[in-house]
Amino acid sequence: MTVFMSAVKKNPAELWLFSLSPYFAEDIQSIDMNPAWLKHIGKRRVTTFNAFNFSELSQKIACKTLVFYGQQELDKWPEMNVRALDVQRSIKNNVYVAIPGVGHDVAHKKYISAIVETI
C-alpha cells in the first residue's frame, strides 16, 4: 500500500505491486470486512485507511504497473481478490499475475520465477 500511495505522488516509470492490501476506504466500508479485524487494528488505523479511496487514487497512476498475487492468498482472502480485480479494471497499463500454488510469500521459488518471467 505504501508504494501504491507513493506512486500517486511520484509518478515512477514503472510500479510493481505485490499482494496489494485490501485496506482502502472501499474495503474498510465493505459489508464483507471482518468487524473483529477492524476492532483489532484500532480506530486510528481504520480512520487512516478510510482516508484512502482506491478508485480516486488509481486514476492518478499512469505508469506501467505489474501486479503479483499468490493464487492461494486470493482463494483464502476474498477481499484481496476484490482488490486484485479492481487493480485490473482501474489501472490502464497493468500486467496482472496470479501465481498458482503460492500464498502470501514473495520469497517462494514459484513467486520469484513468476517475477523473473514477467520482467
N, C-alpha and C positions, 0 to 999 in steps of 0.2 A: 504494500500500500504506500509505503514511503517513496519508493522510486516512481510510482504512478503519479503521486502528488507533485513530486519534483519535476517530472516531465511536463506537466501542465505549465509550469513557470519557466523552465529552462529550454524547452524545445530541442531535445537532442536529435542527432541524426538517426538514431535507432533506439528502440526501447525493448528491453527483454523483461517479461513478467513471468514469475514462477509462482504458481498456486496463488493467484491474486485473491486476497482475503475478501470474504463477503461481509464487510463491515462498513459499508457506506449507508447513507441515510435510508435509501430504499430497502436495504437489507434489515437494518435495525427496526424499521417500522413495519416490516412484513409480518403477516399473521403466522408465518412459518418459523419465525425466530423463536428460539427456546427462551422462555421467560427466566428460567433458572440461570441460564448463561448470562443474560443481561444483568441479573442481580449479582452474579459472581464478579463481573467486570467493574461494577460500580457506576454510580450516577455520573461522575465526571467523564469517564470514558464514553458512556452512552451519549452524553451531551456533545462530546467532541465528534464522535462518529456521525451523529445527526447533522453536523455542520457540513459534511462532505457528500454532495449529491453526485453520484456516478454519472447520471445522464448528462448533467451540465459539464462536468469535468472532462468526460470522454470526448466531447465535441471540440475541445481545445487541443487534442493530441493529433498532430498532423504527420508525425514521423512513422516510418515502418515499425510495426510492433509485433514482436514474437511472443506468443503466449503458450506457456507449457503447464500442463497439469498431469499428475499421475491418475490414470483411469480409476484406480481403487479409491482414491480420495473423492473423486466425483461421485462414485457409487455410494460411498459411505456417508457423505455430507451433501445432501441435495441442494442446500443453499450455495455451495461452491459451484455446482453445475449451473445454477441460475446465473451466477455472476459470470461464469465462463461463456455462457450463451450471449449474455449482454455485451461482453467484450467483442465477440464475433460480429454482432449486429451493429455496434456503436462505433467502433474504431475502424475507419475505412481501409487502411493499408495494413491488415493484420495477417499473420500466419499463426494458425491455431494448431497445437499439437497435444493430443491426449495420448499418453504413453501407457500401453496395455501392460498389465502385470506389475504395476508400480503404484505405491501410495504416495504419501507426502514426504518423499525422500529424494532430494535433488542430488545427493551423493550416490544414489543407486546406479549400478553399472548400466542398466537399461535407460535410465534418465539421462545420463551423460552421453550415451550413444545417440539418443534422440536429438540432443542439443547439437552435437557434432554434425550429425546428418543434416540438420536444418540450416546450420550456418555454412 
